[in-house]
Amino acid sequence: MVEIPGRPVFNMARKALALVLAAVTVTAATLLPGAAGRSQAKPATAAPLAGTQWRLVEMQSMDDAQGTTRPADPSRYTLQFNGDGTVQLRLDCNRANGGWSAQPSADPSSGSLRLGPLATTRALCPPPSLGEKLGAQAAFVRGYRLNDGRLTLSLLADGGLLVWEPVQPAGQFSASPDPKLEAAIMRASPDVMGQGNAGEQGASRTRYVHARYDLNGDGSEEVFVYLMGPAFCGTGGCTLQIFRQSGIEYHLIDSWAITRLPIIVSAQRTRGWQDLWKRESGGGAPTTYLRHTFDGQRYVEQERVPAEPTPAGTPILVGDPGFADGLPLLPSR
């Protein structure tokens, strides 16, 4: 080692050590979990959930004192699983974004599930609101189950259940029960919704389907109700009712005794509300569309046009629902 001034042996050893460390670093980055390469990997996702969107039906607590809580307007609480491993939640007036990962069990209709971490806006939503509570519980979701078209999320340590139903495509009819809506329907038609509505063996002679659409852009959806049965149908169609939701109650906006589906919601507005095209036929008369505009209280008739071409707009209550598709409407419900 007499050649210390030039340090050739020391420099050679240092270069060799650097090469070894570089090789070890590359190997670790390639093979070890949690290394840099992992940041580009997508979370493991469950195929049944990827690409689906849901709205909240109820929050079930294991504490009997809290019981079951249902949102006044389910459309204000939604959950969307994207195929890229990201998730979006609507929490009333707030929004949350983050990631999700799931591991299906042997039966892919159930498995483990994690949401988050979530970045959430912090606006103060007017009461009553479940947004803050739902956002807090999302962090404790640990499992999922798909059953009868609904999604149930279980919370950590049997902390409760979050029950969701699919978000229907725009305008698609639904037969999901809504006790508050049913009470409003009965109030709107007291003369035909008495005990005489029950047929043989208690079977309801009236059924209904519904669809939601925000007609005035206030963020709360109005409800289109189509009533079917001997008291509500004739040769020209069945009864259509439109309700506006205020808090947890529904209030009738308008009702038409003869309507054929679907209803067309026009992009044109009158007094801030979108115009409606209602299809009418029967009794030997040709099929036509009748335009209705909002006068500040209800919808009023305007011009009538031929059925062809179909007026432009968004069709509502699509899917050609029949009596068998409807939900029985009984005074006892």
C-alpha positions in Angstrom: 0.0 0.0 0.0 2.9 2.4 -0.7 0.9 4.0 -3.5 -1.4 5.8 -1.1 -0.8 9.2 -2.6 -2.6 8.2 -5.8 -4.9 5.8 -4.0 -5.4 3.4 -7.0 -6.4 0.4 -4.8 -8.8 2.5 -2.7 -10.5 4.0 -5.9 -10.9 0.5 -7.4 -12.5 -0.8 -4.2 -14.9 2.1 -4.1 -16.0 1.6 -7.7 -16.6 -2.1 -7.1 -18.7 -1.4 -4.0 -20.8 1.2 -6.0 -21.5 -1.4 -8.7 -22.6 -3.9 -6.1 -24.9 -1.4 -4.3 -26.5 -0.4 -7.6 -27.2 -4.0 -8.5 -28.8 -4.6 -5.1 -30.9 -1.4 -5.4 -32.3 -2.4 -8.9 -33.1 -5.9 -7.6 -34.9 -4.6 -4.6 -36.9 -2.1 -6.6 -38.0 -4.9 -8.9 -38.8 -7.6 -6.4 -39.7 -6.1 -3.0 -43.2 -5.0 -2.1 -43.5 -1.4 -1.2 -40.7 -0.4 -3.6 -40.9 2.5 -6.0 -42.4 0.4 -8.8 -45.5 -0.3 -6.6 -46.7 3.3 -6.9 -47.7 2.6 -10.5 -49.7 -0.5 -9.7 -53.5 -0.3 -9.5 -55.2 -1.7 -6.4 -56.8 -5.1 -6.6 -60.5 -4.6 -7.5 -63.5 -6.9 -7.6 -65.0 -7.2 -11.0 -68.7 -7.2 -9.7 -68.1 -3.7 -8.3 -65.9 -2.0 -10.9 -67.8 0.4 -13.0 -70.9 0.5 -10.8 -72.8 3.4 -9.2 -75.1 3.2 -6.2 -77.2 5.5 -4.1 -77.8 5.1 -0.3 -81.0 3.3 0.9 -80.3 3.1 4.6 -77.7 3.1 7.4 -78.2 0.3 9.9 -76.7 0.6 13.3 -76.1 -2.3 15.6 -77.1 0.0 18.4 -80.9 -0.4 18.9 -81.0 3.2 20.2 -79.9 4.5 16.8 -81.7 1.8 14.7 -82.0 2.4 10.9 -81.7 5.8 9.3 -82.9 6.5 5.7 -82.0 9.6 3.6 -84.8 11.9 2.6 -83.4 12.1 -0.9 -81.2 9.1 -1.8 -79.9 10.8 -4.9 -77.8 13.1 -2.7 -75.8 10.2 -1.4 -74.0 8.2 -4.1 -71.1 5.9 -4.4 -69.2 5.1 -7.7 -66.5 2.4 -8.1 -64.3 3.2 -11.1 -62.4 0.5 -12.9 -59.1 2.3 -12.4 -59.3 1.8 -8.6 -60.7 5.3 -7.8 -63.9 6.0 -6.0 -66.2 9.0 -5.8 -68.9 9.7 -3.2 -71.5 12.3 -3.0 -72.1 13.2 0.6 -75.1 15.6 0.3 -73.6 19.0 -0.6 -70.0 17.6 -0.3 -67.9 15.3 -2.5 -65.2 12.8 -1.6 -62.6 11.2 -3.9 -60.0 8.5 -3.2 -59.1 4.9 -3.9 -60.8 1.5 -3.3 -59.6 -2.1 -3.2 -61.5 -5.3 -2.8 -60.7 -9.0 -2.5 -63.6 -11.3 -3.6 -64.2 -14.4 -1.6 -64.8 -17.8 -3.2 -68.3 -16.4 -4.1 -67.5 -13.2 -5.9 -70.8 -11.6 -4.7 -69.1 -10.9 -1.4 -65.6 -10.2 -0.1 -63.4 -7.7 1.7 -63.4 -4.0 0.8 -61.5 -0.9 1.8 -62.3 2.7 0.8 -59.7 5.5 1.0 -57.9 7.5 2.0 -60.6 10.0 0.9 -60.2 13.7 0.2 -63.5 15.4 1.2 -64.8 18.9 0.7 -66.0 20.6 4.0 -69.1 22.6 3.1 -71.8 23.0 5.7 -74.9 21.2 4.3 -78.3 22.4 5.5 -80.0 20.0 8.0 -81.1 17.3 8.0 -78.0 15.8 6.4 -76.3 12.4 6.6 -73.2 13.5 4.7 -70.9 14.0 7.6 -71.9 10.7 9.2 -71.6 8.7 5.9 -68.2 10.2 5.2 -66.9 9.2 8.6 -68.3 5.6 8.3 -66.7 5.2 4.9 -63.3 4.8 6.5 -64.5 1.8 8.5 -65.9 -0.2 5.6 -64.4 -3.7 5.6 -66.6 -5.9 3.5 -69.3 -6.0 0.8 -72.1 -8.3 -0.3 -74.3 -8.2 -3.4 -77.8 -9.6 -2.9 -81.1 -9.1 -4.6 -79.8 -6.2 -6.7 -78.5 -4.3 -3.6 -75.0 -3.7 -2.2 -74.5 -4.0 1.5 -71.2 -2.7 3.0 -70.3 -3.9 6.5 -68.3 -1.8 8.9 -65.4 -2.7 11.2 -66.2 -4.8 14.3 -69.9 -5.2 13.4 -70.2 -1.4 13.6 -73.2 -1.4 11.2 -74.3 -1.8 7.6 -74.6 0.6 4.7 -77.3 -0.5 2.2 -77.2 0.8 -1.4 -79.3 0.3 -4.6 -78.1 0.8 -8.2 -78.4 4.3 -9.7 -80.9 3.8 -12.5 -79.9 5.0 -15.9 -81.5 8.4 -16.7 -85.2 7.9 -17.1 -85.3 4.2 -16.4 -88.4 3.2 -14.3 -87.9 1.9 -10.8 -90.1 -0.2 -8.5 -88.2 0.4 -5.3 -90.5 1.0 -2.4 -90.7 4.5 -0.8 -93.2 4.7 2.1 -93.2 8.5 2.1 -93.9 8.6 -1.7 -96.7 6.0 -1.3 -98.3 8.2 1.4 -98.2 11.2 -0.9 -99.8 9.1 -3.7 -102.7 8.1 -1.4 -103.2 11.7 -0.3 -103.4 12.8 -4.0 -106.0 10.1 -4.8 -108.1 9.6 -1.7 -111.3 8.7 -3.6 -109.7 5.6 -5.2 -107.1 4.6 -2.6 -109.5 3.4 0.1 -110.1 -0.2 1.2 -111.7 -0.9 -2.2 -108.2 -0.9 -3.7 -107.6 -4.4 -2.2 -108.7 -7.2 -4.5 -109.1 -10.8 -3.8 -107.0 -12.2 -0.9 -105.7 -8.7 -0.2 -103.9 -8.3 -3.5 -103.6 -4.6 -4.5 -105.5 -3.6 -7.6 -103.2 -0.6 -8.0 -99.4 -0.7 -8.7 -96.9 2.0 -9.5 -93.5 2.6 -10.9 -91.5 5.8 -10.6 -88.5 7.7 -12.0 -86.6 10.8 -10.8 -85.4 13.8 -12.7 -84.4 17.3 -11.6 -86.8 19.5 -13.6 -85.8 22.9 -12.1 -82.0 22.5 -11.6 -82.2 23.0 -7.8 -80.2 19.8 -7.1 -83.3 17.9 -5.8 -85.0 15.5 -8.1 -88.8 15.5 -8.8 -90.5 12.2 -8.9 -92.6 10.9 -11.9 -95.1 8.3 -10.7 -97.1 6.1 -13.1 -100.1 4.5 -11.6 -101.5 1.3 -13.1 -104.8 -0.6 -12.3 -108.5 -0.5 -13.1 -109.0 2.8 -11.3 -106.1 4.5 -13.1 -105.9 3.1 -16.6 -108.1 3.3 -19.8 -107.7 2.9 -23.5 -105.5 6.0 -23.7 -103.0 5.0 -21.0 -102.7 5.3 -17.3 -102.3 8.1 -14.7 -99.1 10.1 -14.4 -98.3 12.2 -11.3 -95.4 14.4 -10.6 -94.2 15.1 -7.0 -91.8 17.6 -5.6 -89.8 16.6 -2.5 -89.5 19.0 0.4 -87.5 17.6 3.3 -88.8 14.1 3.8 -92.2 14.8 2.4 -93.6 14.8 -1.2 -96.0 17.3 -2.6 -98.1 16.9 -5.7 -97.2 19.2 -8.6 -99.5 17.8 -11.3 -101.5 14.8 -12.4 -102.8 13.6 -15.7 -105.4 10.8 -16.1 -104.4 9.7 -19.6 -100.7 9.3 -20.4 -98.6 6.9 -22.5 -95.0 6.4 -21.8 -92.3 7.6 -22.0 -92.6 11.3 -21.0 -90.1 13.5 -22.9 -88.3 16.2 -20.8 -87.4 19.1 -23.1 -84.2 21.1 -22.8 -86.4 24.2 -23.1 -87.4 25.9 -19.9 -90.4 28.0 -18.8 -90.1 29.9 -15.5 -87.0 27.8 -14.7 -88.7 24.4 -15.2 -88.1 22.2 -18.2 -91.0 21.7 -20.5 -92.7 18.3 -20.8 -93.9 16.4 -23.9 -96.7 13.9 -23.1 -97.8 11.3 -25.6 -101.5 10.7 -26.1 -103.5 8.2 -28.2 -106.6 6.1 -28.0 -110.3 6.3 -28.9 -109.5 6.2 -32.6 -107.5 9.5 -32.4 -104.0 9.7 -34.0 -101.0 9.6 -31.6 -99.8 13.0 -30.8 -97.5 14.8 -28.3 -98.8 17.6 -26.1 -96.3 20.1 -24.7 -96.8 21.3 -21.1 -95.0 24.3 -19.6 -94.7 25.4 -16.0 -96.7 28.4 -14.9 -95.2 28.8 -11.4 -97.6 26.3 -9.7 -98.3 23.5 -12.1 -97.9 22.4 -15.7 -100.3 23.7 -18.3 -101.1 22.5 -21.8 -99.6 24.3 -24.9 -99.4 23.1 -28.5 -100.1 19.6 -29.8 -97.8 18.1 -32.5 -97.8 14.9 -34.5 -96.0 11.9 -33.0 -93.4 11.8 -35.8 -90.8 13.1 -35.5 -90.5 12.5 -31.7 -89.8 15.7 -29.8 -86.2 16.2 -28.7 -85.4 15.6 -25.0 -84.7 13.1 -22.3 -87.2 10.2 -22.1 -88.5 9.5 -18.6 -90.1 6.2 -17.3 -88.6 4.2 -20.1 -88.5 0.4 -20.1 -92.2 -0.2 -21.1 -93.4 -1.0 -17.5 -96.5 -3.2 -17.2 -98.8 -4.0 -14.3 -96.6 -6.9 -13.2 -93.5 -4.7 -13.0 -95.2 -2.3 -10.5 -95.0 -2.2 -6.8 -98.3 -3.0 -5.1 -99.9 0.0 -3.4 -102.0 -0.9 -0.4 -103.6 1.4 2.2 -101.9 -0.6 4.9 -98.4 0.1 3.6 
